[in-house]
Amino acid sequence: MQFTELALEEVRKAMCVLMQHQLLSLLEEEDTHHPGTHRHIFQVDLEAVVTRLRFPRIVSFTASKFGPHAGAVAEVLLEHGILSLRQLLPKAAEQLNHESEDAKALEASVKRVFNATFKANYIVLANARNIPPPTASQDDHSDVHSNSTYMTEAEQLDTLWRINFEQFRTNFLSQACIDFIEKTYGNLSGAIVRVMFTHLPSAYTILSFNRPWNIPHSIEQLYEQLQPLFPRIFRAMDFDHFQTFLSALAESRVITPEKSEADPAEPVRHYTLNVKEIVKSLQKYSVRGYLGQKYSIEAQTLFALICESNYPVATHLLIDRAMLPSCKVTSALQQLEALNFLQKDTASADSESHWRWGLHPQFLETARSGLYSDILSVHCQIRSLQQEYSEVLTKAEQPGELSDTEVIQLEDFCQKQQRLDSTMSMYDNLLLSCSDWREY
């Protein structure tokens, strides 16, 4: 009230809306002025604020995975934050607006896709917090919200539900990992990772990444599943060559060979997905792009060289490998040190040229600390760009040909939009890969 100059009732209503959309959290702490008592304070969840920029992607993903009715369910839940099923069903049916379809049949259809998205862990009870992964004994179809299994239909209708953002973040991070592996090691490697990701339990979330699942995949299973996806490759790649390919991929620590405990000398027959190592590589790759976008190509190059080395590198070696003037290398190293992306070891050498440089332990926290404002800044740039070219964009949607000048304007808009979209995607991948991991 003091900072906004709003009336108490207005502040209460606004805070209720923010809490309903999980943008505000309530914390309890001891009141230092009155020992023995506690006070409540409110804190903005920046992660939740930035997550709102992913809403179109969430709706699109849900619709493609479960059908258009599920897309409507997700859109309504995102719009309102929290709803009971009794409130959700008519709103989602209205969103679909199928005049030819009976209203009751439409609501029944919406309820079916609601149950499907709930079972897949994309919708959870409104009071559910970050849910730890199920135990290893639970199979892929286990219901992590077993208490809801025993609800009567009336109880289910009046229970409050919300979108499980953790599950969507996990899906998007998984896709970012697959894209990264494809870009780094090729399409076949990306497909292997994709197949192995699809066999993780439905409740596997970002929170699980710090305790990876040991789900072994036999070489035979992978070979059979990948053959239809890459018929040309597998016409020239027999089973023995595929085994050799997997062995080479394991050396990159993307997958891990599972050796027999009874006989370690026995040939490897199974592999597990090394999720944690993939995410670490994605983090460094994303930070590298972030440095090039926000600071300089020199900073990006030096960070990449140190990441590739996996050990501290002397200044004179960095100058040689970067093929840049020594003054630019020195300046970029000092900048990265000041920003806590790199740290130097001066004890191991007398001269500055032999100082050894390595990654700072807090480099991820450093990148993440400015990421929220950077993402919102790019989003504002996208909005401004769309407003700047709104006239030609509106005309392009209408029948008729564009003038030469308008065609040039439209091409200019597409190029700028593509650059901003690429930057936003890179920032979002960095934010996803730097998400908080918790031990259970």
N, C-alpha and C positions, 0 to 999 in steps of 0.2 A: 504493500500500500504506500509505503514511504517513497519508493522509487518510481512507481507508476502513477501516483496521484489518482488512483481509481478507488471506487467505493468498495467496502468489504465484501458485499454480495457479488460484485463484478469479479473481484479477485478470486473468490471461492469458486464461482462458476467456471472461470478460465482454467483454474488449477484442476478442477474435476475433469474437464475435457482433456487436458494434457495428460493426466494420469490414466484416463480411459484409453488413450492411444499409446500408453507406455513411454511417453516422452519425458515423464517426470517421475522420480522415485522419492519415496519418503524414508528418511533416515532418522534414527534415534540416537542421541548422544547425551552425555552427562552435562548438566548445566554448571559451568565453573563458578558462576555467581551465586548459585544456590546449591551447595553440596548435598548429595543424597537425592537430588531430583534430576529428571531428564527433560530434554526439550526435543521437539521434532523440527527437522530442517528438510527442505526440498532441494533436490539436485537434478539438473537437466542431464538426460542420457544422450550424449552426443552421437553415440553409435546408432541409437534409435532414430535420431533426427536425420542422419545421413542415409539410413536404411530406407527412408521414405522415397528417396530418389530411385530405389529399386522397385517400387510398386508396379510400374508397367511390366517389368521383367517377371515379377512374381505372378501377375495375372496371366501373362502370355505363357509362362511355363506350366501353370496349373491347367490352363485350357488345352494345351498341347498334350499333356500327360493324361488328364482325366476327362477331357471333353469340354465343350463350351459351357455347360451347366456348372461345372466345377470352377471355370473361370469367373462366372457370375457370382458364385459363392465367395470366392477369394476377394473379388472387387468390393462386394458389400461389406465383408468383414474388415477390409482395409479402410474403407470409408468411415465406418462407425467405431472401429477399434475393438469393441467387445459387444457381443449380442447373444441372446438366448436363441435356441433353434426355433422357438415359436416366433420370434421376431425376424429371424434370418430367412426362413422359407418363403414368406410372401414377398419380401424385399428382393430376393434373388429371382423369384418368378417374374416379378414386375420388371426387373432389369432385362430379362430375356425377352419379355413382351411378345410371346408367341400367340397370336390371335387365333390361329387354327388349332391350338392345343388346349385341351381341357385343363382348367385351373388346378383341379385336384390331381390330375395325372402329372401335371408339370411340377407341382410341389413334391409329389412322390418321387419323381425323377431327380429333383434337386436333393431330396433327402438321401437317395442312394449314393449320389456322388459325394455328398457331405460325409457319409460313412466311409467311403473309399479314401478320401483325403485324410480323414481322421486316423484310419488304420495305418496309413502310410506315414503318420506322424507330422503331417503338414498343418493340422489343426489340433489344438490342445485345449484343455480346460483353462478358463481365464485365470484361475489362481495358481496354475502350474508354473513353477519356476524352471530354471535350467535343469533339465532332467538328466541325471547321470546315465551313462550307457548301461544296457542290461548286462547281466553276467554272461560269461562265456557259455554257460549251459543253456541259455535261451536261444532258440533257433531264429531263423530269419523272419518268421511270421509271428513272433511273440508280440503281444500287446503291451507296450510299456506303460499304458494307463489302465492297468487291469481293474482299478476301482470303478471305471466307467462301464466295464463289461456287465456289471450287475445292476445297472440303472434300469428302472422301468421306463417305458416310453414317455410317460408324463414327466418323470424326473429329467430325462434327456432333453425334452422340449424346453424345460424351464431352467436348465443349467446354462451358465454363461460360457461362451467359447471365444477363442481368439486365434489369429494366425501364429504358427510356430516359426518365428523368424530364424531361429537357430538351424532348423532343418533346411530352409531355403538357402541360408548362407552356406551351409555345408554343400548343398547341391551346386551352387555357383562356384564355390572354391574347388570342388571336384572337377568341374568343367574347365576351370582355369588351369588346374594341374594337367589335365589331359591335353589342352591346347599347348601348354608349355612343353610337354614331352614330345608332342608331334613336331613342334617347331625346332626342338633341340636334337631329337634322335630320329625323326621320321614318322611317317603315317602308321607303319606297322607297330612301332613301339607305342605310339599313342593309342592304337586299337587294343593292344594287350592291356594297357593300364585301364582303358575304358571297360573292358570285359571284367577285369578284376574288381573295379569299383562297383559294378552292378551287383556283385555277389556279397557286398557288405550288408549287414543287417539294416533293416529299415530305420532303426533307431540310432544308427551311427551318425553322430553329429560332430561339429568342430570340437566339441568338448571331449570327444573320444580320441582326437588326434594325438594327444599326449600319452595315450595308452593304446597303441595300435592293435588291431585285431589280428590274430594269427589264423587266417583262413587260407589253408593251403590249396593251390590249384595244380592239378596234375598237368604234365606236359601234354598228355593225350587230350584232356578236356580243352585246353587252350588251342591246340592244333585243330580240333574239330570245329570249335566255335569261330575261329578266324578264317578257315578255308572259304566259306561262302562270301565273306566280306572282301577278300582279296584273291579272287580266282586266278588272276594273271600271275601274281607273285607266287602262289602256292603250286602253280603248274611247274614252276622251275625250282621250287623249294620242297624237298622231301622232308621226312620226319627228322632225319639225322641233321640236316642243315638247320632245321627249326630249333633243335636242341642247342646247336652251336650259337644261334642267334640269341636265345634266351640266356645262355652263359655269358655272352658279351654284354647283354643288357644288365645282368647282375653285377658285372664289374663296375658299372656306372652307379650302382646302389639304388637303382629304380625298383628292382625286385630283389628278393633275398632267397637263396636256395635253402631248402629244408632238408637237412641230411638225416639219415636214419640214426637214431640213438643206439640201436642194437648193433649196427655195423656201419661206422662212419666212412669206411672205404667203399660202400655201395654207391653206385652212380646216383646222381640227383634225379628224383622223379617228380618233385613238387617245388613250387615257388610261392612265396607270399608277397603281397604288395607292401613296399616300404614307404608308407604314406608320409611319415614324419620327415624322411630324407627328401622326398619330392617337394614337400611344402617349404623346407629350408632352402632348397635350390630356387624355388619360385620366389621366395622372399628376397634373396640376393639379386635375382634377375630383375624383380620389380623395383627394388631400391636403386639399382643401376640406371634403369630408365627414368626414375624419379629425379635422380641427380642431373641427368642430361637435360631433362625438361625444365627443371627449376634453377639449376646453377650453371653448369658449363659442360661441354663435351670433354674437356680435360678431366674434370671431376669424375665424370662417368667412366672414362677410359681407365683411370688409375684405380678406381674402386673395382672395376671388372678384372683388372690384372691381378689385384691382391686376392680377390675371390677365387680366381682360377688357380692361383698358386697354393692355396690352402695352408700357407705358412707366411710369416713376416718376410717382406722383401726390402732389400736395401735401396736407398734413394737412387744410386747410380744405375742399378739394374732397371728400376722403373723408368728412368730417362731413356735408357737404351730400348726397352721393350715398347714404350709408348710412342717412340719416334716423334717426340715433341721437344721444343726448346727447353733447356733446363730451367730457365726463369719461369716458364708457364707451369712446369711440373711442380717446382718448389712452391709457387703461389697456390696452386690447386691443393697440394698436400697440406699446406698451412690452413687453408680454408676448411678442408674436410676434418682436420684435427680440431679446429675451433668449434665446428658444428657437432663434434662427437660422433662422426662417422668412422674416423680412423684414429689410431693412437700410435705413437712412435716409441721405440726403445733406444734411448741414447746411451745406456750403460754398456752396450755391447760394442761400441765403436767410438773412436776419438773424433773422427771428422764427420761433418754433416752429410757428406755424400755416402757414408756407410751406415747411417742411421737406418734401422729396420722398421718398416711400417706394417701394421696389421689392422684387422677390423676392431673397432671399439666394441666392448661388450654391450653397450647400450645403443648400438646403431639403429636397431629396429624401433626402439622407443623414440629415438630422435626423429626418425622418418614419420612415425605415427603422430607425434605431437603437433605437427603442422598440417597433417593430412586433411583433417576435417575442414579447416578453412580453405584449403586448396581445392577440395572437391566442390564446396559450395561456390567458390569463385568461378570454377569452370562451368558449373551449372548456370550461374548468372550470365556468363559470357554466351552460353548457348541460347538463353532466353533473349538476350540483347540482339544476337545475330538473327534470330527468327523475326524479331520485331523490325529490324533494319531492312530485311528483305521480304517483309510481309506482303507488300503489294505485288511483287513478281511471283511469289509463292501462291497467292490467291489466284492470280491470272493463269498460272500453269495448271491449276486444277480444273479450269473452265475449258469448254470446247474452243477451238480456234488455234491458229498458229501464233507463236511469239515472234516479236521483232528480233533482229540480230543483236541489238543492245540488250534486250531482255534475256536472250539465250546466254550471252556472256555473263550477265548478272546471276543467272541461275547456276551456271557452271562455277562461278566464283563462290556462291553460297555453298554449293556441294563440297568444294574443296576445303573451305573453312570449317564446315560442319564435320567433315570426315576427320580433320586434324583434331578438333575438340572432342569428338567421340572417341578417338584413339587415346587421347590424353585421359579422358574420364575412365575408360576401360582399364588403363594402366594403373591409375590411382585406386580404382575400385579393387583390382586384383591385389594391390599392395595392402589395402585395408583388410580384405578378406584373409590374406595369408598372415597378417599380423594380429589376428583376433586373439583375445585372451584365452589361454588354455588353462584348464584347472585339473588338478589331480583328484581322483576319488578313491 
